[in-house]
Amino acid sequence: MKIRVNLWPNLTGALSAGLLAVAFCLILLRHDPLVFWNDDYELSVLPVFADMARGWSEGHWPILSPYSWVCGNLAGEFQYGTFSMFVNAVIILVWKFPFTFPQQAAAVSITHLFLLAIGAFLLGRDRGFSVALSIFAAMIASLNGWIICWGATDWFGALGAFTWLPWAWWGGERAVDSRRTKWRFLWPAPFVYLLVTGGFPYTVLMLLLLVAWLSTKSLVQTRNICSVLPMLIGVALGFGLSAPAWLALLDLVQGSARELQSAAAHWQWRVPPAALPGLILPSWTVNWTDFSSRNLPHSAAELACGLVAASALVATLIWRPRLIVSRIKWEVILLLIVLLLCITPTSGLFRWSFRWLPFFHLVLAICAAEVLQTALPSTIAAVTALALVILTGIALLILHTAGAYAFPLTWIFVGLAAVWLCSELLLRNSEFRRWLPTAITFFALLATYLCIPTNCGVPRYNFSQELLEPAPLDPQRLYLSVYPWAELTYAVINQPRPVGQTLRPGSTSMWAGLRFINGYSPVRAAGVAREFATSIHGEINPDVGSRLLYHQAARDGELALMGVDGVVVAREVSITPQPSSEWELVVSTEEGNVFHRSGAPLSRVRSVTSIDSRPNKQFVLATISQINETRNFVNADIDVPAGDRPALLTFSRPYFRGYKARIGDQKFAVTSYRGLFPILEVPAGTHGRLMVAYKPAWLLWGGGLAAVSGLIVLLGVIAAWLYSGRGSCP
């Protein structure tokens, strides 16, 4: 049986859901213009996006960045969506406008929230929900507490990936629907690709759990293993399309500092069971384990879901328990599994299990819409909501869990629940009644974020637009910046004036195109990140910094081998690079001192006669000219004198496995100096144009797999169009 689908009746509703999410965000922006501008968005995400936009404008694919060694491999960092066509398109478009930093962050996040709401709406419509309840589900999926307080305002990769989870769910359910054509396997593929390349490993886990759940549900209901094959083929094609992204992550994480994270991190930021009343009143405050493994009072803003969804599910458990068994038993099972994952510690490379919360909110929205659509009178849900708010309000007074934001939020929620109940009683025959759950959800979420800060206590930095200018630093030099823990020293709470112009913490050097060793990196795949014991936020270990500046800053030291010819030292550190004859103080600001190595900036490709990693070998000096360096390759004319000694070339860029070198048809092996930077041995008498390019195996194999998968999808779409006829869907 073939289903013909006309998308036009749903177009207005989908756009309405997306625009409602946009309007919600604009209200938040009016309330706080910096609402989308926090922590990682400042130190990491936006500077990298600026660099990606620069790369595309220069005609180069931004796989690598020349402006940070620690965060030099943008593809391997995964969170920046390097291989997502959508993320890159949004970046290119947003950077065409003269926005300020906070406005750029808002534009990127709101665009994704718009698409997230539309995807959740379409998922609801395909499950038979009314337009009103589909928008209701869309509001919870796109504006829930975790998405607003973390994904959209701090960890963009989480939003960039989760945007496509409702779409992947929508495509997966269509793929297992046997009433559709044999081409239904195409539905999940593009959304799985966009989800994986969006840049958040946790969302990939959510996708795998969703696929397992859909497969189990279909197998139990149909008793036919073939029922799940179209979906599994579509998901496999999606992973094939996104192969370069996940292969890059798997390759770069091997041997990275990420593998060495403390086991204590797995116990941080779990959802404590005592916080679950926050589903009703987000001001509910109990102890959560923070990033430093401290148990501190924390409001349940991440659990905000707009009051209606949680109340509807509780009402169903009390008044219509059989409805759960008959209608939503599978969804409730999924909801409980995800809730359990939110509560339990993580393992392996993953941490902070509260990151499952956006999936929990999405499933909760589907469950609530299902019961409100079928057999639960909305009046019962309204009565339950009012009772739950009152009881939770009494409990927070008795148990001392009110926190700092209980009032006036509690009174607002009581008022909203009362308005909902009164409206249900007075508007029994009104068309507006079906929109009441959506309206109450919208205003409950809005009241939550107007009463509770959305950044959940993460730091905010006063980075000004002047960071787009390189002054007082030199773009031709490579800098090492030594500064204390940025979060404790330079956050607005400690330093309200503009900061970073001299020190360039995190990856902020990318804004002005300045070359720094430092950079923000959760993976820390570069050898320099391990060697210098850099933190995620880009600070190097203080003891390592002292050793480097006191003992490795001479002309024959490690810093010179790397090509470091500039040092920035924060006022709080008080270190001067030695020997003093090698360095000169060129700038002194309120933030710190800038030192330059005497003489002209060091060349980015150099020939050396000896190196301590090969103590028993001497090399001849090669003549190097016409150096052309871009993000992903270096070219130079090389002339090695004839004789019995080869030349050894060093490249002032971070080393990653996958560099290839050749002169004409002759290939050479690119190795590294202690994993820090590439080195290349060139035989005596060699001359010609040297080409060194970054072509790792993961990129070649991943690109091939993506091309094959893309060809299959393209041929499938053409075949489906020819088979089904114009205007119908597989």
N, C-alpha and C positions, 0 to 999 in steps of 0.2 A: 504494500500500500504506500502511496506517495502523498506527502503532505505539501500542499502549496501554501506558502506563507506570504502575506502582504504586510510588509513592515510599516506601511504608512500609518495605520491606526495607532501604532505604538510610538511613532516618531515624536508626536507632541508630548506624550507623557515622559519619554526618555529625556527630551530636551528640558522639560519642566523640572525633572528630578535633578539634572545636572545644574541648571540655572539656580535652583533653590539652594544647592550646596554653595554655589558661587556667591549668592546674595548673603548667605550665612557668614561666609568668610569675609565679605566686604564689611559687614557689621562689626565683626571682630577687629578688622583693620581700623575701622573708624574709632573703635574703643582703644586700641593699642596698635599704633603703626608698626611696632616691632614684634608683633605677635609671632610671625614666622621666622624670626631672626634670633636664633639662640645657638650657643655652644658649638656643636659639630658643624652646623650650617655655616657658621662664621669661620671657624678654624680650618675647615676641610672642604665641605661640599661646594660652596659658592666659588672659592678660589680655583678649585679644580675645574668647575664648569666654565669659568672664565678662560682657563687655559685650553679647554676643549674647543670653545668657540674660536679662540685664537688659532688653534691648530687647523680647524676646518677652513678658516679665512685664509690661511697660508697654503691651503691645498694639501694638507697632510692629515692622515688618519691619526688621531691622538691616542695611539696605543701606549707610547712612552711620553714622559714629560722631561724636558731638559732643565726644569726649574726646581727640581727636588730630587735628591738621591734616595732618601728614605721612602718617598712616595713617587718614585720614578716610573714604576710600572702600573699605569692606570688600568690596564686590562686585568692584571693580576689582582688589583685591589677589589675588583668585582662590584663594589658598592656604587660606582659612578656610572654604571649603565653604558660602558664603552661600546658594547655591541648591540645596544637597543636602538633601532632606527627611530623609535618614538622619542626616547630621551634626547637623542642627538638633535632631532628636528626641533623639539621644544627649546633646547639650549640655543640653537642657531637663531630661532625666531625671537626669543626673549632678548638676546643680546643685540638685536637690531635696534632696540629702543633705548633711549637715554635714561634708563631706570637707575635709581640708587640701589645699593646693596640690599636693603630690606625689601625694596619693591621687586627686585629680581627674584629673591627667595619666595616672596608671596606669589609672583606670577607662575613660577615653576610648580609650586605646591598646589595652587588653586586649579591649574590646568589638569593635574592628575586627580584631584578630588572631583572635578567635573566628570572625568571619564569613569572614576570609581562609582559614582552615584548612578551613572547611566548603566553600567554593567550590572549593578545590583537590581536596578529597575527591570532590566530585561530578564534577569534570572527569575524575579518574582512573576513577571507576566507569563513566562513559559510554564511556570508552576500553577497557573490559573488564578493568580491573585488579581483583584481589582486594581485599577489604576491608582486609587488612593492608597491601598495597602502596599502596592509595589513601590510607590514613592516613600511610604513609611519605612520599608526595608532599606531603601536607598539612603535615607537620612541616617539611619543607625550605622549602616556599613561605612559611610563616608565621613560621618561627623562624630563617631563614638570617641570616648575619652582617650583611648590609646592612640588612635590615629591623629587626633588634634594635638594632644600633649607631647607626643613623641615623633610619630612618623612625618607629619606635615611641618613640624616646627624644629626638628633636631636631626633625626636619623632619616634623611631623605630616601636612602636606599630601601627602607622598609615600605615607604609609601610608593616608590617607583615600582616595586614588585607587586605589592598587595593590590594596587589598582586593577591588576588583571586577574586576580583570583576569582571574583564573581563571574568575569567573562569566561574563564577556563571552566568553572562549574557549569555555566550555561552551555558551553560547547560540549562538555562531557556528558551532560544529561541528554542533549540532542543526539550525541553519538551512540548512546545505548538505547535510544528509542527505535525499536524495530519497525515502527510504522513509517519511518523516513527511508529515503533512498539508500542504495548501496554506497553512495558517495558521502554519507554522513560522517565518515571518519575524518573528513577535512575540518570539521568544526573546531575541535580543540587545538589544532596545530598552531595557528597564529597567536592564540592567547597564551599557550604554554611558552612559546618563544618569547613573547613580550614579558611574561612573568619571570622567566629564568634570567633573561638579560637585564631585567629591572634592577637587580643588584642586591638581593637579600637572601642569604642561604636559608634563613628561617622560613621564608615564604615558599621556598622549594620543598621544605619538609611538609608544610601545610598542603601543598599541591599533591605530594605523594600520599599523604594521609587521605586527602579527598578522593584520589584515584582508587586507593584501596577500599575506601568506604563505598564508592559508587559501584566498584566491581563486585564487592560482597553482596550488596543490596540487589544488584541485577542477577547474580547467580542464584541467590536464594529465591527470588521471585520468579525467574524463568526456568531454572534448572537446566540451563543451556549455556555452556561455556562460550559458545559463539556469540552470545549476546554482548559480551564485553570486548570482543576483538576489535570492532571499529574504534572504540574509545582508546584502547591501548595502542592501536596503530597511530591514531591522531596524536596521542601524547608522545609517542616515540618520535614522530615527525617533528613535533615541537622541540623536543630535546635535541634532535638532529640539527634543526635550524639554529639553535642556541649553542651548539657545540663549542665554538671558540670561547664563549664566556665561561662555561663551567670547566672546560679543559684548562683554561688559563688559571683559574682559581686552584684546581687540583694540583697543577704543576708548581705554582708559586708558593703554595702553603707548605709544601714539603721542605723541611729544614728551616722554616721561618720561625720568627719569635712567637707567632701565634700558637705554635705547638707547645710552647713552654709555659703557657699561662698557668697561674696558680689554681689548684683545685678549689680554693675558696670562692673563686668567681662563679662556680656552678650553684652556689647557695645564695647568691645575691639576686635581688629583684625577682623573687618568686612572689606569687600572689598568696599572701597568708589567708588561710580559711576564715580567720576572724575579720577579714576585710570585706567579705562577700555582701554584708548589708549595704555596702557602697553601691551595689546595683540599684538600690532604691534611693539612697541619699549619698551622693558622691562626697559630701563633706565628712562622712564617717572616717574617723582617724584612729588608726592603730599602728603598731610598730611594723615597719617593713625593713628588710635588709638592703642597705644601699650599696653603692659602688665600693665603699671601703669596708664592707662586711660589718657595718654598725647597724644595730637595731634602733631606728629612730622613728618618731611619730610621722606619719605620712597620710595625707588625705587620699581617698579612693577615687581621685579624678580619672584615673585610667579605666575605671569600671563604669563611667557615665554612659548610659544607653538611653536616656530620655524617659525614664520612669515607666512608660507604657509597656514595653516589651517584657521586662521582668515581671511586672504586675499581671500581665495577661497569662504568662506561663504559670505563675503561682496560683492564679485563679483557676486555671485548668486543672492543676494538681488537686485543688481543694474541691471544686464543684463538678468537674468533668474528667475524672481520672481515666475513664475508659476511652475518652477521645485521644489521649496520648497513645494508647495501645493500638487503636484503630487507624489513626491518621498520621501521627508523627513519631512513631516509635523509632524509626531509623534516624530521624533528625535528632531526637533526644539522646540516642546512643552516641551519635557524633558529638553532640554538645557536651555530654559528660566526659567523653574521652579528651576533648580539647581542654575542658576545665581541669581535669586531672593533670594534663601536661603543663598547664599554667601554674599549678601548685607545686609540682614535684621538681627536684633539682635537675639540672641539665647534665650532659656528659660530653666527652670528646671536645671538639672544637667549638661547640655551641655553649652559650651562656645566657643567663638572664631569661628564665622561662616565661616571664610575664609578656614576652614578645609574641606568645600565642594569642594574646587577648584580642587582636583585631579579627582573627578567625572565629573566636568565641562569640564576639559581637555579631558577626555576620550570620552564624548559625542560629544564634538567639533571635535575630530579626526574622529569619525564615520560619522558625518555630512559632513565634508570636503571630506573624502574619497568617500562618496556616490555621491556627486555632481561631483567630478573629474572623477569618474568611469562612470557616466551615460551621462550627456549632456553638462557639462560646459567645453569648450575647455581650456586646460591648458594655452594656450597663453593669454586668457582673464584674467585668474587668475594671471599670471605673470605681465601683464600690471597693474592690480589693485594693486598688491603688491608693485610695484615700485612707483605708485602714492601715495599709503597710507604711505609708508615710508617717501617720500619727504614731504607730507603734515603734517605728524606727527612731522617730524623734524622741519619744519617751526613753527608749533604750539608750540612746547616746547621752542623755542626761544622767541616767542611772549608772551607766558603765563608764562615764567620763571619756567618751569617744567623740565629743563634739568638735574638738580641734579648734582651729582659728577661723573656720569658714562656715560654721553651722548656721549662723544667722547673718543675714536674712534668708539664706538659701532654703532653710527648712520651711520658713513661712511661705516662701514663694512656691515650693512644691506642694504644700498643703493647699494653697490657693489654686494652683493648676489642677490638682486632683479634684477639688471641689467644683471648679468650673467645668471640668470634664463630666462629672456626675450630673450636675444641674443641666448641662446642655443635653446629655443623653435623655434626661427626663422630659425636658421641654421641647426638644426637636425630634420627637419620635418619627414624624412623617416627613422630615426635611431631608433634602438631598445632602445638605451640609453635614449631617450626622456621620456619614461614612468617612468624612475627612477629619473627624475629631482626633483619632489616634495620631495621625500625621501632625496635626497642628500642636497637640500637647507635647509630642516628642520634640518638635522643632524648638518650641519655647522653653522646654525643660533643659535641653542641651545648651541653648543660648544663655539661660540664666546660670547654668553651671559654670560656663567659661567666663561670664562677667563677674561672678562671685569668687571663683577659685583661679589663681594664676595658672596659666596653661603650660608654663615651662617646668613645672614640678621641681623647682629648685636647682636646675642645671645653670651653669654660669652663662652670663651674657657679657660680651666684650664691646667696648666702644671703638669700633673700627670705622674710620672716616673714609670718605671717597679719595682722600689724598694718598691712600695706599695704592691707587692706580699709577702713581708717579714713582719712579725709582729713587729719587733723591731721598736721603743723602748718600745712597749706595751707587755702585758702578755696575751696570748690566754686563760688563765684559769680564768681571771677576767672579770667582766661585767662593762663596762665604760659608763659614762655619759660625753658627750663632749659639752662644752659651748663655742660657737664661734659666731662672728657677721655674718651678712648677707654675705654668701659666694660669691654671684655674685658681690657685691660691694667691697669685700675685697681681694678675692683670685683669681679672674680672671686674665688672662695673662696681660691684659691692665694695671692692678694695681700691679700685683705681677708676674713678668716674670720668677722668679726662680721656681724650683720644689716645690710643696706644698702638704700638706695632710699627710705627713708621721706621724705626731704626732696627728693632729686633726681629721683626717679621716672624712671629710665632706660628707654629703649626705649618700649614701650607700657604700662608698668606703671601709668601714671596711670588706666587704664581700670578697674582693680580698685576704686578708691574713687570713681569718677565725677568725677575732676578734669579740668578742661579745660587741655590742654597743646598747644603748637605741636609739640613733639617726638613721635616715634612710630617704631616699627620698620616698615620698608617696603622690600622688595626692588624693587618697581616704582617707588616714589617718583613717583607720577603727579601729586600736588598741586604747584601752582606754587611753594608755599613750600619744597618739598623741593629744587627747582632753585635758587630764589633764595637760599636759605640754605645751599646745598651740604651738605645733611644726608647722613650716612652711612646705610647700611642699618639700623644699630642705633640710630639716632635722634640721634646727636651732630651738632651743627652745626659747620661749619668754624670753627676758633678765630679766624681773621682776620675772618670774617663776624661772629662773636659780639662781638668787640671793636668792630667798626664800629657794630653795632647799638646796643650799650650806651653807647658814647661819643658817637655822633653822631646816632642815630635814636630815642633814648629820651625826648626832650622831648615836651611837650604837642602840638606840631605835627609830630612825627616819624612815621616809618613804623610803628613799633610801636604808637603811639596810633591810627593809622588802622586797623590790624588789630584793635584792641581789646585789646592786651596791657596788662594792668594789674598784672601780677605777674612777678617775675623771680627765678629760683633760680640761684645761682652756686656752683659747687663750690669747696671749700677750695683745690684744686689750681690753680684758674684765677686767683683774686685780681683780679676786675674789679668795679667799683662802677658801677651805671648813673648816667648824667649827664643833666641837671644834678642835683646832690644835693638841690636844693630841691623837685624833682619826686618824689623817691622817699624812702621811709623804711624803715629796717631793722626788720622786725617779728619775725624769728626768726633765731637763730644756733645751729646745731647742729654736731656733729662732722663732718657731711657738707658743710655749706656754709651760705650766708646766703640768707635770703628777704627780698626787697624788695617792697613794695606801692606802687603809685602813690598819691599823696596824694588823699584824698577817697574817695567811694563807688566801687564797681566800675563800670566803663564799661558803658553799655547795649549790647546785642547788635545793635540796629538804631538807627542814628544818621543824622541829617541834617547835611550839611556845606555850607558856603558856597563852598568852593573845593577843588581837588585838583590836585596837580602833574601828573597825567597829562592834564589838560585846562587848560593854563595860561592860556588866553585866555577862559575862561568863568566867570561868576559864577552862584551859585545862591542861591535863597531858602531860609530855614529852614522846614522842615515840622514840624507838630506830630504827634508819634508817641505813641500810647498803646495800652494793652491788648495788649502783645506776648505772643504765645504761640509758643514755639519748641519744636519736636520734632526728631527725627533727620532727617527727610526734608522738612520744610517749616517755614515761618515765616509767621505771621499777625500783622497789626497794624492798628490804626485809623490812617489817614493823612489829614491835612488840610493841603493846600498853599494858601497865600494866593493870591488872584487877582492878576493882574498880567502882566508880560511875561517873568518869569524862572521856570524850572522849579526843582524841588527835586532834590537828589541824595542818595540813600540809600545807606549802606554797611552791609554785614552782616558781623558778626564770626563768620565761618565760612569754611573753605577753599573756593576756587572750583573747580568741575568743570563741564565743558560739559554742559548739559542742564537748567539751572534755567529754570523758566517762571514768569511773574508776571502777575497780573491783578487788577483791581478791578471787581467785577461782570462785565460782558461785555467790558470793555476790557482788551486784552492789552498788555504792555510787554516790551521786550527787556531781558534781564538780561545785562550785560557784566561785565568784571572790571577790577580795578586791578592791572595788570602780572601777571595770572594768579594773584594772591594771594587775593583775596576778591571776592565778588559786589558789584556796584554797580548801582543802578537809577535812571534819570532819570524823574521823574514830572512831567507837565505842570502848569502853573500852574492853580489853581482846582480841582484834583482832590481829592476826598475820598471816603472809604469804607473798606471792609475790604480791605486788601491781602493777597493770598495768593501766596506765593512757594514753589513746590514743586520738588523734584528729580525731573524726568521726562525723562531722556535718551532719545534715539532708540533706543539699543541696548536699553533696557528695554522700550520700547513694541513695537519690532519683535521682539525676542527673546521677550517675553511672548506676542505673537500667534502666533509660530511654535511656541512650546511648547504653547499651547492647541490649535492645529490638530493637532500631532503627538500630543498626549495624547488628543484626540478619536478620531483614527484608531486608536490603540492600544486605547482602550476599546471602540470598535466591533468591532475585530478580536477582542478577548478574548470579547466577547459572542457574536459569530458563531462563533468556535471552540468555545465551550461548547455552543451550540445544535447545531452541526454534529457535534461529536464525541460529545456525550452526557456526562452527569455522571460524573466520576471518571476521565477520560482527558485526555491532554495533546496539544497540537498537534505 
